[in-house]
Amino acid sequence: MAVSRINEAGLNVNQYGNRNVIINGAMKVAQRGTSSTGIGAATGYFTCDRFQIAPSGSGRLTMTQESDGPSGFANCIKLACTTADTSIASTEKLILNQIIEGQDLQRFAKGTSDAKEFAVSFYVKGNASATYTCELYDGNNARQISKTFSVTTSWTRVILTYPADTTGAFTDDNNISLYLQIFLHAGSDFTSGTLNSTSWAAQTKANRVSSSNTSFFDSTARTFFITGVQLEVGDTA
């Protein structure tokens, strides 16, 4: 049985432990190496553990673990466009994601009357202003919800709150249940509808990404940095 530990402010420190569902959100572990070039032909894990690149199209990028970050973070992922793709086919995409097992998501009580909200937060920056889309995709029930966020040339903390979903439970096992994915490039198959941003719904591909989404592959000057990724229960990061 855990022993409660009270800090100077009179708060129970233990209640804050193990709240983040994301693994390696601070980008500290990169067992495959700290740099990988020519990414874009196939889906895979290339540098920081647990963070997958899922591409399609002719754009290419370099992915590195950098010794850079906002206050409190020593490392981040950096993506740098090395081959631009300015003629975007309808099926193209570039996603940075983490795939989460159902057994680690039971605290959200999804698919029940006690379903909880999802709080996603992270720090981002880039070489220029940009708008991207962060989607939560329920792989068990083919349901999703997406929200946009902005990037500037300085580290900025993004906080996104997604509503509870009383439809479709996550399976309580070690199989894939949830994808947290950032769309950095998307063709019209994903952007031609109305962004589904207010409530969970059955997947409609055209509603998954904002029509204002920036293309990461619009220039070889384009960069994207991210660290401090968190997924927590509730409406507060």
SEZA-740479 format. One record per residue: x, y, z of N, C-alpha, C, O in turn; residue in one letter. Coordinates in steps of 0.001 Angstrom, whole numbers, padded with zeros to 6 digits, always signed. Layout:
BEGIN
XYZXYZXYZXYZA ...
***
This chain:
BEGIN
+000846-001193+000000+000000+000000+000000+000876+001234+000000+001797+001338+000809M +000602+002184-000904+001419+003389-000985+001175+004285+000217+000054+004388+000716A +002229+004924+000670+002133+005854+001784+001991+007259+001223+002782+007682+000380V +000972+007987+001695+000770+009342+001208+001917+010229+001646+002433+010090+002755S +002313+011141+000771+003388+012072+001080+002863+013479+000849+002417+013793-000255R +002904+014328+001857+002350+015670+001795+003483+016667+001589+004486+016626+002301I +003327+017563+000617+004374+018553+000379+004146+019795+001225+003243+019826+002061N +004971+020827+001006+004914+022024+001845+003601+022779+001693+003194+023516+002592E +002945+022595+000566+001676+023283+000348+000488+022508+000897-000659+022937+000771A +000777+021345+001518-000283+020538+002089-000995+019655+001094-002087+019161+001376G -000391+019443-000080-001001+018607-001105-000422+017208-001087+000761+017024-000800L -001248+016225-001392-000807+014845-001478-000050+014663-002783-000651+014693-003857N +001263+014473-002702+002103+014374-003882+001756+013149-004706+001827+013192-005934V +001378+012049-004048+001133+010806-004768-000017+010909-005772-000044+010174-006760N -000967+011821-005524-002108+011910-006431-001700+012388-007816-002465+012244-008769Q -000493+012961-007939-000044+013459-009228+000804+012435-009982+001194+012694-011120Y +001096+011296-009389+001935+010293-010020+001197+009507-011095+000000+009249-010973G +001923+009125-012157+001398+008254-013212+000150+008804-013890-000715+008032-014306N +000041+010122-014009-001125+010708-014652-000985+010723-016164-001987+010675-016879R +000243+010789-016660+000457+010904-018094+000438+009530-018749+001183+008637-018346N -000406+009361-019752-000508+008092-020463+000612+007938-021491+000998+006816-021818V +001131+009040-021998+002150+009009-023047+003477+008496-022482+003877+008868-021379I +004148+007646-023245+005460+007120-022883+006535+007895-023633+006428+008103-024842I +007565+008319-022921+008699+009037-023502+008294+010394-024079+008850+010842-025082N +007330+011037-023441+006864+012326-023926+007907+013415-023874+007803+014402-024601G +008922+013257-023020+010006+014233-022930+011133+013936-023912+012144+014639-023922A +010973+012910-024731+011915+012569-025812+013323+012271-025286+014314+012570-025952M +013402+011692-024111+014701+011411-023501+015336+010131-024019+016559+009996-023988K +014519+009177-024499+015026+007870-024902+014961+007747-026416+013910+007950-027023V +016105+007409-027024+016175+007220-028476+017088+006031-028755+018230+006198-029184A +016569+004822-028505+017395+003615-028588+017799+003270-030020+018807+002594-030225Q +017042+003718-031004+017372+003417-032397+018435+004348-032960+018993+004091-034027R +018711+005426-032241+019675+006420-032687+019092+007813-032570+017890+007973-032358G +019927+008808-032706+019499+010187-032513+019217+010915-033824+018770+012061-033800T +019469+010276-034970+019231+010936-036243+018900+009902-037312+019503+008831-037369S +017926+010245-038163+017566+009383-039286+017193+010262-040472+016408+011200-040329S +017749+009965-041642+017535+010797-042821+016695+010070-043871+016515+008854-043800T +016189+010816-044834+015453+010223-045950+014125+009613-045576+013643+008734-046291G +013508+010041-044481+012237+009480-044036+011107+009985-044935+011080+011155-045315I +010188+009101-045266+009036+009503-046059+008501+008407-046953+007398+008528-047486G +009257+007348-047126+008825+006262-048001+007997+005212-047272+007206+004507-047898A +008167+005099-045956+007489+004035-045218+007257+004456-043771+007984+005285-043224A +006234+003871-043168+005928+004100-041762+006968+003410-040889+007414+002307-041206T +007361+004062-039780+008322+003430-038885+008676+004279-037694+008248+005426-037563G +009480+003675-036817+010043+004349-035651+011512+004605-035968+012252+003673-036282Y +011933+005857-035887+013245+006204-036412+014209+006767-035370+015407+006492-035440F +013727+007538-034418+014626+008062-033382+013988+007855-032013+014098+006767-031448T +013327+008864-031470+012806+008779-030102+011774+007660-029972+010841+007555-030768C +011968+006833-028954+011109+005674-028725+009639+006073-028635+009291+007116-028081D +008789+005217-029194+007327+005276-029130+006699+006291-030081+005479+006305-030241R +007508+007141-030714+006955+008137-031628+007186+007689-033069+008320+007571-033533F +006088+007445-033752+006102+006868-035091+005844+007943-036149+005062+008869-035934Q +006511+007803-037286+006229+008618-038455+005428+007773-039438+005847+006675-039805I +004266+008291-039866+003425+007599-040848+003246+008522-042048+002418+009432-042006A +004021+008299-043129+003970+009192-044295+003365+008518-045530+003285+007293-045617P +002950+009344-046466+002710+008894-047835+002830+010114-048730+002322+011186-048401S +003503+009951-049863+003751+011071-050760+005220+011148-051114+005991+010250-050776G +005611+012210-051790+006990+012319-052270+007892+013163-051393+009093+013232-051654S +007361+013811-050360+008186+014601-049456+009098+013728-048617+008767+012580-048319G +010244+014269-048235+011193+013556-047388+011656+014464-046254+011635+015689-046375R +012078+013841-045143+012481+014609-043970+013587+013910-043205+013843+012719-043383L +014228+014675-042357+015179+014156-041376+014552+014292-039997+013941+015314-039685T +014703+013262-039173+014177+013259-037804+015348+013103-036846+016159+012188-036990M +015436+014001-035866+016544+013952-034908+016040+014161-033489+015019+014807-033254T +016791+013592-032551+016622+013935-031140+017577+015078-030853+018788+014947-031029Q +017023+016208-030408+017823+017403-030187+017966+017703-028702+017064+017419-027914E +019098+018276-028326+019313+018761-026953+018784+020183-026871+019542+021142-026730S +017492+020294-026961+016827+021588-027016+015462+021397-026393+014902+020302-026446D +014928+022435-025811+013598+022332-025247+013275+023535-024397+014168+024305-024042G +012006+023708-024065+011615+024777-023155+012098+024461-021744+012630+023379-021491P +011917+025388-020845+012353+025198-019458+011798+023897-018894+010592+023655-018940S +012688+023060-018360+012289+021795-017764+012441+020597-018674+012226+019465-018241G +012809+020823-019937+012949+019728-020891+014299+019814-021589+014634+020832-022194F +015071+018734-021497+016410+018720-022083+016408+018300-023538+017348+018612-024270A +015364+017593-023975+015359+017014-025328+014051+017291-026046+013038+017633-025436N +014104+017133-027361+012901+017238-028183+013120+016446-029463+014239+016036-029769C +012050+016238-030198+012122+015742-031571+012159+016943-032502+011412+017907-032334I +013044+016862-033487+013058+017852-034558+012815+017142-035885+013483+016159-036209K +011856+017650-036645+011623+017203-038006+012038+018331-038944+011664+019484-038733L +012810+018002-039977+013270+018995-040942+012979+018490-042346+013409+017398-042716A +012248+019281-043133+011939+018907-044505+013203+018973-045357+013899+019989-045368C +013495+017891-046068+014661+017860-046955+014278+017773-048422+015061+018164-049287T +013074+017261-048720+012530+017259-050076+011106+017777-050008+010246+017156-049383T +010851+018909-050647+009519+019510-050614+008541+018723-051484+008937+018000-052399A +007255+018883-051173+006182+018253-051940+005035+019255-052006+004140+019237-051161D +005065+020120-053002+004087+021206-053089+002894+020865-053971+001951+021651-054066T +002923+019710-054611+001774+019236-055384+001167+018076-054599+001573+016924-054752S +000186+018402-053756-000309+017439-052768-001414+016578-053371-002486+017080-053708I -001151+015297-053504-002172+014364-053979-003229+014156-052900-002959+014377-051720A -004405+013742-053283-005531+013647-052344-005271+012674-051205-005781+012866-050101S -004488+011636-051457-004280+010589-050450-003077+010837-049544-002838+010067-048614T -002325+011895-049800-001076+012097-049061-001302+012483-047609-002324+013067-047249E -000306+012134-046774-000350+012506-045369+001051+012436-044779+001930+011757-045308K +001241+013145-043680+002409+012965-042824+001929+013089-041398+001458+014148-040984L +002050+011998-040637+001550+011944-039264+002693+011604-038317+003481+010695-038582I +002777+012333-037220+003626+011965-036086+002687+011474-035004+001806+012214-034565L +002864+010220-034562+001884+009696-033617+002508+008847-032517+003671+008451-032580N +001681+008587-031503+001975+007552-030509+000747+006666-030394-000382+007150-030304Q +000985+005360-030398-000077+004361-030341-000153+003831-028910+000867+003467-028324I -001372+003789-028345-001537+003506-026915-002396+002263-026715-003425+002094-027369I -001963+001397-025805-002667+000151-025517-003910+000406-024665-003944+001325-023847E -004930-000431-024877-006184-000273-024155-006052-000376-022652-006767+000309-021921G -005145-001224-022173-004999-001405-020731-004497-000145-020036-004661+000002-018825Q -003886+000767-020792-003394+002012-020212-004402+003150-020308-004110+004282-019925D -005610+002836-020831-006605+003878-021079-007881+003691-020273-008832+004455-020444L -007921+002688-019395-009163+002383-018688-009613+003529-017784-010802+003653-017492Q -008676+004364-017340-009018+005488-016458-009955+006491-017142-010620+007269-016458R -010017+006485-018479-010903+007415-019182-012359+006933-019203-013262+007704-019529F -012588+005658-018856-013939+005074-018792-014722+005317-020070-015941+005489-020038A -014024+005332-021187-014691+005592-022466-015725+004511-022761-015510+003332-022479K -016850+004935-023333-017908+003995-023652-018830+003688-022487-019665+002788-022581G -018692+004425-021381-019564+004239-020226-020198+005581-019850-019813+006629-020367T -021164+005528-018950-021812+006761-018489-020884+007604-017631-021169+008774-017373S -019762+007015-017183-018785+007739-016368-017598+008232-017185-016555+008557-016618D -017738+008293-018502-016627+008675-019375-016033+010020-018986-016739+010946-018586A -014692+010100-019118-013947+011299-018720-013404+012031-019942-013272+011461-021025K -013095+013304-019737-012487+014112-020789-011014+013734-020979-010417+013071-020132E -010449+014164-022097-009052+013915-022441-008323+015259-022525-008750+016151-023259F -007238+015403-021784-006427+016616-021851-005098+016283-022528-004321+015475-022019A -004844+016903-023669-003601+016719-024414-002795+018007-024312-003332+019101-024488V -001502+017871-024027-000655+019061-023984+000741+018704-024481+001183+017560-024372S +001429+019709-025028+002791+019538-025510+003375+020912-025809+002660+021912-025860F +004693+020939-026006+005394+022159-026393+005836+022015-027844+006317+020957-028250Y +005670+023092-028630+006054+023062-030036+006704+024376-030452+006495+025418-029832V +007498+024298-031520+007976+025488-032225+008362+025066-033641+008392+023876-033954K +008658+026048-034494+009073+025763-035860+009855+026925-036426+010173+027878-035716G +010161+026845-037693+010912+027920-038336+010010+029090-038708+010495+030191-038965N +008685+028854-038739+007718+029876-039132+006356+029508-038548+006150+028386-038086A +005440+030456-038573+004089+030189-038087+003440+029084-038913+003653+028988-040121S +002651+028256-038245+001985+027146-038922+000762+026722-038120+000639+027029-036934A -000140+026011-038791-001313+025427-038145-001346+023942-038475-001261+023557-039641T -001469+023104-037441-001541+021665-037637-002751+021109-036887-003416+021830-036143Y -003027+019832-037089-004198+019184-036503-003767+018017-035625-002957+017187-036038T -004314+017957-034407-004050+016853-033475-005335+016035-033329-006366+016541-032884C -005249+014769-033710-006409+013885-033685-006258+012809-032618-005176+012251-032435E -007352+012522-031916-007475+011302-031121-008327+010335-031933-009471+010637-032272L -007761+009167-032243-008469+008186-033055-008623+006895-032264-007632+006278-031871Y -009852+006492-032035-010199+005270-031307-010193+004104-032290-011126+003929-033074D -009121+003307-032235-008978+002194-033155-009904+001036-032872-010154+000222-033762G -010426+000935-031654-011364-000138-031331-012726+000070-031971-013408-000890-032331N -013116+001331-032109-014480+001637-032535-014554+002562-033749-015636+003011-034125N -013392+002849-034365-013325+003724-035543-014034+005054-035296-014820+005522-036120A -013735+005651-034138-014281+006956-033779-013122+007936-033601-012010+007534-033259R -013386+009213-033831-012306+010184-033745-012820+011585-033440-014010+011883-033543Q -011854+012438-033057-012100+013862-032865-010778+014583-033079-009725+014063-032708I -010816+015768-033669-009599+016497-034014-009698+017953-033586-010784+018531-033549S -008548+018535-033265-008474+019956-032957-007203+020536-033567-006193+019844-033699K -007264+021813-033935-006096+022475-034507-005268+023143-033424-005759+023428-032332T -004001+023391-033746-003127+024165-032856-002160+024967-033704-001942+024667-034878F -001586+025989-033092-000685+026895-033792+000753+026695-033355+001022+026334-032209S +001671+026931-034271+003112+026877-034026+003699+028237-034359+003315+028865-035345V +004633+028687-033529+005374+029916-033805+006860+029595-033778+007240+028428-033678T +007697+030608-033866+009145+030394-033866+009712+030261-032452+010909+030028-032287T +008872+030405-031442+009293+030230-030049+008556+029042-029443+007467+028678-029886S +009168+028440-028419+008487+027347-027736+007166+027848-027157+007125+028857-026455W +006091+027128-027463+004756+027458-026976+004102+026203-026450+004201+025144-027069T +003434+026308-025313+002710+025161-024782+001300+025127-025357+000554+026102-025267R +000953+024007-025939-000373+023782-026503-001169+022928-025518-000677+021904-025045V -002386+023343-025210-003279+022568-024349-004597+022399-025086-005255+023380-025432I -004977+021153-025323-006203+020830-026044-007062+019914-025176-006571+018908-024663L -008333+020251-025008-009249+019421-024230-010275+018785-025155-010960+019472-025912T -010370+017462-025082-011309+016704-025903-012426+016176-024994-012141+015744-023877Y -013665+016198-025433-014777+015789-024575-014772+014295-024285-014119+013505-024966P -015519+013941-023256-015734+012524-022937-016546+011872-024051-017274+012539-024786A -016403+010549-024156-017158+009798-025167-017828+008615-024492-017158+007687-024038D -019144+008648-024428-019890+007571-023776-020170+006402-024720-020811+005426-024329T -019689+006500-025965-019897+005438-026961-018571+004751-027276-017589+005420-027595T -018535+003418-027188-017360+002669-027629-016252+002593-026603-015472+003535-026456G -016174+001481-025891-015150+001304-024859-013816+000888-025461-013771+000251-026513A -012731+001251-024787-011405+000730-025120-011293-000683-024561-011736-000934-023440F -010716-001600-025310-010511-002950-024797-009444-002929-023698-008461-002195-023789T -009651-003736-022671-008735-003766-021522-007678-004846-021755-007696-005896-021113D -006758-004573-022681-005704-005531-023006-004516-004776-023591-004494-003545-023579D -003532-005508-024102-002324-004861-024620-002360-004650-026129-001318-004490-026764N -003553-004650-026696-003709-004355-028112-003917-002855-028328-004215-002121-027386N -003759-002414-029561-003889-001000-029884-005333-000542-029671-006276-001189-030128I -005489+000587-028968-006813+001175-028778-006885+002619-029253-007863+003007-029892S -005858+003429-028952-005932+004858-029246-004685+005325-029966-003567+004941-029620L -004891+006161-030975-003798+006840-031672-003883+008329-031339-004904+008969-031591Y -002813+008873-030776-002686+010319-030666-001807+010742-031827-000624+010402-031861L -002367+011480-032782-001614+011746-033994-001723+013197-034448-002786+013819-034434Q -000561+013693-034848-000444+015061-035334-000273+015017-036844+000707+014474-037353I -001237+015593-037554-001183+015672-039015-000375+016904-039404-000779+018038-039146F +000776+016661-040031+001655+017736-040480+001529+018000-041980+002092+018968-042491L +000806+017158-042672+000643+017265-044128-000525+016364-044478-000579+015219-044029H -001474+016870-045283-002640+016045-045600-003268+016502-046904-003390+017698-047168A -003667+015524-047720-004351+015795-048968-005840+015952-048770-006341+015853-047650G -006546+016196-049854-007969+016518-049789-008841+015381-049273-009952+015626-048803S -008366+014157-049350-009135+013054-048772-009379+013275-047281-010372+012796-046733D -008472+014000-046625-008560+014237-045181-009103+015627-044842-009607+015836-043738F -009010+016581-045774-009270+017989-045457-010498+018585-046120-010838+019738-045854T -011166+017837-046969-012212+018420-047801-013566+018553-047108-014480+019162-047665S -013713+018000-045916-014978+018088-045190-014960+019199-044154-014265+020203-044313G -015727+019010-043096-015785+019938-041963-015089+019283-040776-015468+018188-040361T -014078+019946-040230-013297+019348-039148-014199+018919-037998-014991+019713-037491L -014075+017655-037588-014856+017139-036466-014141+017487-035164-013260+016749-034724N -014514+018602-034549-013761+019121-033413-014557+019268-032128-013978+019606-031095S -015861+019027-032152-016662+019294-030960-017075+018052-030191-017235+018110-028972T -017251+016929-030877-017626+015696-030185-017117+014498-030968-016913+014572-032179S -016912+013378-030249-016475+012156-030915-017539+011705-031918-018737+011873-031689W -017080+011130-033031-018012+010656-034055-017368+009507-034813-016150+009330-034786A -018203+008732-035490-017685+007701-036381-016810+008367-037433-017129+009447-037931A -015703+007709-037765-014733+008313-038666-015336+008637-040033-015918+007780-040697Q -015179+009889-040426-015390+010322-041808-014068+010928-042242-013666+011970-041725T -013393+010295-043174-012016+010680-043498-011880+012162-043819-010919+012802-043393K -012827+012711-044562-012725+014111-044995-012819+015103-043834-012475+016274-043992A -013285+014637-042659-013469+015517-041505-012349+015412-040480-012471+015947-039378N -011257+014732-040825-010220+014454-039833-009191+015568-039686-008599+015723-038618R -008970+016344-040740-007912+017365-040740-008487+018694-041203-009325+018744-042104V -008027+019762-040577-008498+021093-040936-008086+021469-042358-006992+021132-042809S -008973+022165-043049-008645+022657-044392-007561+023725-044353-006952+024030-045378S -007317+024299-043166-006262+025311-043009-004936+024708-042554-004000+025434-042220S -004860+023369-042543-003639+022699-042097-002445+023106-042966-002528+023093-044194N -001349+023464-042322-000112+023773-043035+000489+022492-043587+000356+021430-042977T +001145+022579-044726+001903+021437-045243+003347+021544-044769+004053+022496-045100S +003771+020561-043997+005165+020520-043546+006120+020441-044728+007271+020867-044632F +005649+019901-045831+006498+019722-047008+006429+020903-047990+006800+020765-049155F +005956+022056-047515+005830+023192-048432+007166+023840-048777+007247+024603-049740D +008211+023551-048010+009514+024163-048265+010592+023374-047528+010336+022802-046468S +011793+023346-048092+012903+022692-047401+013399+023507-046215+014306+023072-045506T +012818+024683-045989+013131+025465-044792+012270+025050-043607+012539+025457-042476A +011230+024240-043851+010247+023927-042811+010829+023009-041741+011458+021997-042051R +010611+023377-040470+010987+022540-039327+009822+022462-038350+008931+023312-038344T +009852+021412-037517+008844+021218-036479+009520+020568-035286+010145+019516-035422F +009402+021182-034123+009987+020684-032878+008845+020378-031904+007860+021114-031842F +008989+019273-031138+007969+018930-030150+008588+018207-028965+009532+017433-029124I +008052+018461-027777+008453+017748-026561+007364+017927-025501+006386+018642-025719T +007544+017276-024363+006610+017423-023243+005202+016968-023566+004235+017598-023137G +005070+015872-024323+003743+015407-024737+003056+014690-023578+003629+013791-022963V +001831+015096-023289+001060+014495-022199-000370+014201-022659-000954+014938-023453Q -000909+013106-022136-002330+012771-022291-002838+012379-020922-002373+011407-020328L -003804+013149-020421-004270+012975-019051-005802+012952-018993-006481+013428-019902E -006318+012393-017915-007760+012401-017668-008199+013787-017208-007525+014429-016403V -009323+014232-017725-009906+015464-017224-009798+016622-018200-009371+016461-019343G -010201+017807-017714-010227+018984-018563-009069+019932-018298-009053+021049-018814D -008079+019490-017483-006956+020337-017111-005659+019600-017321-005475+018495-016811T -004748+020212-018077-003433+019592-018296-002590+019766-017045-001443+019320-017006A 
***
